[in-house]
Amino acid sequence: FSSRRRHTRYISVTGVQTCALPISPRRRIPVVLSDVLTHSPLVACRTADVQRTARATSTVRVANWNIRAARSAPIEEIAAEIRALDADVIALQEVDVRVRRTGYVDQPAVLAEGLGLHYAFAASIKWDGGDYGLAVLSRWPLAEVRRHRIAATDVGEPRIVMEVVACVDGRPLRLFNHHADGRVSEREPGLAAVREVVTSAVGRGVVLLGDLNSDADAPGVRGLVEAGLRDLGAAANERTADSGRIDYIFADALFFARPPLVHVRQTDKSDHHAVIADLNW
């Protein structure tokens, strides 16, 4: 669950939000919001077509992984790792689309095509000639894709919440994906905003996944639990010596007819491990 956190400093110069690259404290690149939102063709979920017997037996495997924009391993190795997760839906953070530093590859589209999955990408900012943000891959077609912007200060990187509805055998599965800021001063207000975005859907079958850059006792994480979500990784973390967990999967009570199975896949293809949960639905 842990991450080797990278120290990136943000500053404000004449009202323009800028970020200091880790490789050179003196280099500044203006942060510009991106409106790019791409996805596979959307479909309508026809819940009337679902048989009652299927409702009692559905199992969904969801996963969360910060892929570090395929900077720790080539995109082909990232794809192989995702295939090994055998997840039905996977939320990805730190995703590049046609960015110079990663060879101008449209990472979510390439991963989806190579793995035979549907996909969605929501950019947060323009970066290094391309776009940078969050992605979701899914075995099932997608019915909705939305981006919720979180208000940024003049020192924090603009953040988003990605909302996706996957059409699982005619049933809508609503997922939220988030990458929280590394600084407490920016992260906690951001997680409070995530709670506001998610709360209205809690109780109707909601899964929240993300790199929250927080431990389980942080106010922002506790706030999500207080909103009616359960931290699925809490029990799994008790069985490992790794106490630096910052990657999470939350779900509401609709998925707890039987206890979800949660485990961590350790990998050297990123500076994060992948978190996997088998949900009964």
C-alpha positions in Angstrom: 0.0 0.0 0.0 2.9 2.3 0.5 4.6 4.8 -1.7 8.1 6.4 -1.7 6.8 9.9 -1.7 8.4 12.3 -4.0 8.9 15.9 -2.8 7.6 18.4 -5.4 7.3 22.0 -4.3 4.6 24.3 -5.6 4.7 28.1 -5.7 2.8 31.0 -7.0 4.3 33.6 -9.3 2.3 36.7 -10.1 -0.9 34.8 -9.7 0.1 31.9 -12.0 0.1 28.5 -10.5 3.4 26.8 -11.1 5.1 23.6 -10.1 8.8 23.0 -9.4 10.0 19.8 -11.1 11.8 17.4 -8.7 14.8 17.2 -11.1 15.5 21.0 -11.0 14.3 23.3 -8.2 14.9 26.3 -10.4 12.8 25.2 -13.4 9.2 26.3 -13.4 6.3 25.1 -15.6 3.0 26.9 -15.5 0.1 24.7 -14.4 -2.8 25.0 -16.8 -6.1 23.2 -16.4 -7.0 20.6 -19.0 -10.6 19.9 -20.2 -9.6 16.7 -22.0 -12.1 13.9 -21.2 -11.9 10.8 -23.4 -13.6 7.4 -23.2 -14.9 4.4 -25.0 -18.4 4.6 -26.5 -21.0 5.0 -23.8 -24.0 2.7 -23.4 -27.2 2.7 -21.4 -27.5 0.4 -18.4 -30.9 -1.4 -18.8 -31.5 -2.6 -15.2 -34.8 -4.1 -16.3 -32.9 -6.8 -18.2 -31.1 -8.1 -15.1 -32.4 -11.4 -13.7 -33.1 -11.6 -10.0 -30.9 -14.6 -9.6 -27.9 -12.7 -10.9 -28.3 -10.1 -8.2 -27.4 -12.5 -5.4 -24.4 -14.0 -7.1 -22.5 -11.2 -8.7 -18.8 -10.8 -7.7 -16.9 -7.8 -8.9 -13.1 -7.5 -8.6 -11.9 -3.9 -8.4 -8.4 -2.6 -8.2 -6.5 0.6 -7.6 -3.0 1.4 -8.8 -0.9 4.6 -9.1 1.2 3.7 -12.2 3.5 6.7 -11.9 2.8 7.5 -15.6 4.8 4.4 -16.7 8.0 6.1 -15.6 9.1 3.2 -13.5 8.5 0.6 -16.2 7.5 0.6 -19.9 3.8 0.8 -20.7 4.0 -2.8 -22.0 5.1 -4.0 -18.5 2.4 -1.9 -16.9 -0.1 -3.6 -19.2 1.2 -7.1 -18.1 0.9 -6.1 -14.5 -2.7 -5.0 -15.0 -3.5 -8.2 -16.8 -2.1 -10.2 -13.8 -4.5 -8.3 -11.4 -7.4 -10.0 -13.3 -9.6 -7.1 -12.2 -13.0 -6.2 -13.7 -12.5 -2.5 -13.1 -9.2 -0.8 -12.2 -8.7 2.9 -11.2 -5.4 4.4 -12.2 -3.6 7.5 -11.0 -0.8 9.5 -12.5 -1.7 8.8 -16.1 -0.1 10.6 -19.1 -1.7 11.2 -22.5 0.7 12.3 -25.2 3.2 13.8 -22.8 6.8 14.4 -23.8 8.4 12.7 -20.8 6.7 9.4 -21.6 7.1 9.4 -25.4 3.8 11.0 -26.3 1.9 7.8 -25.7 -1.9 7.9 -25.0 -1.5 5.6 -22.0 -5.1 4.8 -21.2 -6.0 4.1 -24.9 -2.9 1.9 -25.4 -3.6 0.0 -22.2 -7.3 -0.5 -23.1 -6.6 -1.6 -26.6 -3.8 -4.0 -25.5 -5.9 -5.5 -22.8 -9.3 -5.6 -24.6 -10.9 -3.2 -22.1 -13.1 -0.2 -22.1 -11.6 3.0 -20.7 -12.0 6.6 -19.6 -9.5 9.3 -19.0 -10.1 12.6 -17.2 -7.3 15.1 -17.3 -6.6 17.5 -14.5 -3.8 19.6 -16.0 -1.8 20.2 -19.1 1.7 18.8 -18.7 4.9 18.7 -20.7 3.1 18.9 -24.1 0.2 16.7 -23.2 -2.3 16.0 -20.5 -2.1 14.4 -17.1 -4.8 12.9 -14.9 -6.8 9.8 -13.9 -8.1 6.8 -15.8 -10.4 3.8 -15.4 -10.2 0.5 -17.3 -13.2 -1.8 -17.3 -14.3 -5.2 -18.7 -17.8 -3.8 -19.0 -18.9 -0.9 -21.2 -19.2 2.5 -19.5 -22.5 4.4 -19.1 -21.3 7.7 -17.6 -18.0 9.6 -17.3 -17.7 12.8 -15.3 -15.0 15.0 -13.9 -15.5 17.0 -10.7 -13.0 19.7 -10.1 -11.7 20.5 -6.6 -11.0 24.1 -5.8 -7.2 24.6 -5.7 -5.2 27.2 -3.7 -2.3 29.2 -5.2 0.2 26.6 -4.0 -1.5 23.2 -4.7 -1.8 21.3 -7.9 -5.4 21.3 -9.2 -7.1 18.0 -8.3 -10.1 16.2 -9.6 -12.5 13.4 -8.8 -13.3 11.1 -11.7 -16.8 9.6 -11.6 -17.5 6.5 -13.8 -20.5 4.2 -14.1 -19.7 0.8 -15.5 -22.6 -1.2 -16.9 -22.2 -4.6 -15.1 -24.6 -7.0 -16.8 -27.1 -4.3 -17.0 -26.5 -2.9 -13.5 -24.8 0.4 -12.9 -21.7 0.3 -10.8 -20.7 3.8 -9.7 -17.0 4.4 -9.0 -15.0 7.4 -8.0 -11.3 7.9 -8.5 -9.1 10.4 -6.8 -5.4 11.3 -6.3 -5.0 13.5 -3.3 -2.3 16.2 -2.8 0.9 15.3 -0.9 0.7 18.3 1.4 -1.7 18.2 4.4 -2.7 21.9 3.9 -4.0 21.0 0.4 -5.0 17.3 1.0 -7.4 17.7 3.8 -9.7 20.3 2.1 -9.4 18.2 -1.0 -10.6 15.1 0.8 -13.4 17.0 2.4 -14.5 18.0 -1.2 -14.3 14.4 -2.3 -16.6 13.5 0.6 -19.1 16.1 -0.6 -19.0 14.7 -4.2 -19.5 11.1 -3.1 -21.9 11.5 -0.2 -25.1 11.8 -2.3 -24.4 8.4 -3.9 -23.6 6.5 -0.8 -26.0 3.7 -0.1 -26.7 3.1 -3.8 -23.6 1.0 -4.5 -20.5 3.2 -4.5 -16.8 2.4 -4.7 -14.2 5.0 -4.1 -10.6 4.2 -5.1 -7.5 6.3 -5.0 -4.0 7.4 -3.9 -5.0 9.5 -0.9 -1.5 10.3 0.4 -2.9 9.8 3.9 -2.8 7.2 6.7 -6.1 5.7 8.0 -6.2 8.0 11.0 -6.1 11.2 9.0 -9.1 13.5 9.2 -9.9 13.2 5.5 -9.9 9.4 5.6 -12.0 9.4 8.7 -14.4 11.8 7.1 -15.0 9.3 4.3 -15.8 6.6 6.8 -18.1 8.9 8.6 -19.9 9.5 5.3 -20.9 5.8 5.2 -18.0 4.3 3.3 -15.9 1.4 4.6 -12.1 1.2 4.3 -11.7 -2.2 2.7 -7.9 -2.2 3.2 -8.0 -1.8 7.0 -8.2 -5.5 7.8 -5.6 -6.4 5.1 -3.2 -3.8 6.5 -3.3 -5.5 9.9 -1.8 -8.6 8.3 1.2 -6.9 6.9 4.2 -5.2 8.5 3.8 -2.2 6.0 2.3 0.6 8.0 2.7 3.3 5.3 -0.6 2.6 3.5 -1.8 5.5 1.4 -3.7 3.7 -1.4 -7.3 2.9 -0.7 -10.5 1.2 -1.8 -13.8 2.2 0.0 -17.2 0.8 -0.6 -20.7 1.4 0.9 -22.8 -1.2 2.8 -24.4 -2.5 -0.4 -21.3 -4.6 -1.0 -21.2 -6.2 2.4 -23.7 -9.0 2.1 -20.5 -11.1 2.5 -17.2 -9.6 3.7 -15.1 -8.4 0.7 -11.7 -10.1 0.1 -8.9 -7.6 -0.1 -5.2 -8.1 -0.9 -2.2 -6.2 -2.1 -0.1 -7.1 -5.2 3.4 -5.9 -4.6 5.1 -4.7 -7.8 8.3 -2.9 -8.8 6.6 -1.4 -11.9 5.6 1.7 -10.0 6.4 3.4 -6.6 3.0 2.1 -5.4 1.6 -1.4 -5.0 -1.8 -2.3 -6.4 -4.8 -2.9 -4.0 -7.4 -5.4 -5.1 -10.9 -6.1 -3.6 -13.4 -8.8 -4.5 -16.9 -7.4 -3.8 -20.1 -9.3 -3.5 -22.9 -7.4 -5.1 
